[in-house]
Amino acid sequence: MRRILVIQTAFIGDAILATSVLEKLHAYYPQAQLDLLVRKGNESICKDHPFLHRVLIFDKSSKYKNLWKLISELRKEKYDLVINLQRFFTTGLITVLSGGKETIGFDKNPLSFLFTHRVKHEYTKDGKTIHEIDRNQKLIARYTDEQSVKPKLYPKPSTLALKTPYICMAPFSIWFTKQYPERHWVELIQLLAPKYTIYLMGGPSDAAGCERIIQLAGHANVESLAGKLNLLESAGVMKDAVMNFVNDSAPLHLTSAVNAPCAAFFCSTVKAFGFTPLSDRSLVFEAEEYLACKPCGLHGYKACPLGHFKCGEISPERVVNTLGLI
């Protein structure tokens, strides 16, 4: 294999998990040109990546105009292998028209019948949950092996003057029902701030919410870094935290990619979807009450469909005591 393209243009968490495929391919084909295609906005995770040749960007703001331009660009590369990690028509079309000598993807992609190889996409096998990284690595098993490899990012050491020991909290998600309730974040801060510095993490759109949480918590030992760091810089900060509190969203996968300690809140989603944290020290917390309505969807909703959001009722005291942080 001389030239290989990996396609993952979904959300940032999916792009982070795709790096496990890069790790495996590089181990088997260290001299190959490895390229990664991501959606615009996700490219920062691979800045200065040690063995990525090129990060290509799909700008979906003018989707079809940019699609044909992108396909033309890919065809010039004459890839030996194109690996599509997604199950949607657009990336299927990119794969088929890429000009790759071999193409491979999941059978659930509507254009998979045109791929050179198709692999069954499944959430469980023999009653056991299949993690997303293992689903992805099934695509390249014929070229490598069956062993699982974790995702990996390569952040530079943080240049921030961080006050240690510290804890990171990432309170927000694109989906409301994936978010641990705001009042519980406030309670967590009030429990932990006397002993640790608390850094709130997030993007620019999360900055106002993080400031609101700080005001409600009423503790001086809390600072918001939301909107002040890119994704790779955030990973570097989280790597050295005593603990990282996250939702079932992108910051969870940042911790996995730098083996940072992680406590993940799974509100409306479940571990069976295969997106649990992979760090050596990691735990998932869910509501103790059985809820017939959970999970309400793969990605979550802008509001609880039933109006009660009981899946978010995870006791901060139980979380802190389980982790032994105070």
HELIX and SHEET records of a PDB file:
HELIX    1   1 ILE A   12  TYR A   28  1                                  17    
HELIX    2   2 GLU A   43  CYS A   46  5                                   4    
HELIX    3   3 LYS A   60  SER A   62  5                                   3    
HELIX    4   4 LYS A   63  GLU A   77  1                                  15    
HELIX    5   5 PHE A   89  LEU A   97  1                                   9    
HELIX    6   6 SER A  112  LEU A  114  5                                   3    
HELIX    7   7 GLU A  132  LYS A  138  1                                   7    
HELIX    8   8 PHE A  176  LYS A  178  5                                   3    
HELIX    9   9 GLU A  182  LEU A  192  1                                  11    
HELIX   10  10 PRO A  204  ASP A  206  5                                   3    
HELIX   11  11 ALA A  207  ALA A  217  1                                  11    
HELIX   12  12 LEU A  231  LYS A  239  1                                   9    
HELIX   13  13 ALA A  250  VAL A  258  1                                   9    
HELIX   14  14 LYS A  271  PHE A  273  5                                   3    
HELIX   15  15 LYS A  310  GLY A  312  5                                   3    
HELIX   16  16 PRO A  316  LEU A  323  1                                   8    
SHEET    1   A 6 ARG A  54  PHE A  58  0                                        
SHEET    2   A 6 GLN A  33  ARG A  39  1                                        
SHEET    3   A 6 ARG A   3  ILE A   7  1                                        
SHEET    4   A 6 LEU A  81  ASN A  84  1                                        
SHEET    5   A 6 GLU A 102  PHE A 106  1                                        
SHEET    6   A 6 HIS A 117  VAL A 119  1                                        
SHEET    1   B 2 THR A 124  LYS A 125  0                                        
SHEET    2   B 2 LYS A 128  THR A 129 -1                                        
SHEET    1   C 6 VAL A 222  SER A 224  0                                        
SHEET    2   C 6 THR A 197  LEU A 200  1                                        
SHEET    3   C 6 TYR A 166  ALA A 170  1                                        
SHEET    4   C 6 MET A 243  ASN A 247  1                                        
SHEET    5   C 6 CYS A 262  PHE A 265  1                                        
SHEET    6   C 6 SER A 282  PHE A 285  1                                        
END                                                                             
